[in-house]
Amino acid sequence: MAKQNVNPLQTVQELGFALVEMNLYLDTHPDDANALTVFNDLATRYATSRCNYEAQYGPLINFGTSGPASSWAWAQEPWPWQV
């Protein structure tokens, strides 16, 4: 079976969705050690995917750690849906 090309933004979105779902599950099942392991794995994969995406395409958000305070490049980059 051939490997499909993976859209980096889709990967970030899918991992973010899975994290929210796991967070909601853990809210009602806080003692589920397996779920916590899955959540932590997803969080690591999400952080890596997001860093890789931002290194290639630019920031996903316009505040926080999106770039140096001495420049304003947010509106100059392609928007996430344009890549």
Number of C-alpha atoms within 10 A of each C-alpha: 3 4 5 6 6 8 11 17 19 11 16 21 15 12 20 18 13 17 19 12 13 18 16 12 15 16 10 9 13 12 10 11 11 9 16 17 11 14 20 14 12 17 16 13 16 21 14 13 19 21 16 15 19 17 10 10 16 19 21 16 11 12 9 8 9 15 14 9 8 6 7 11 13 16 8 8 12 12 13 14 6 6 10
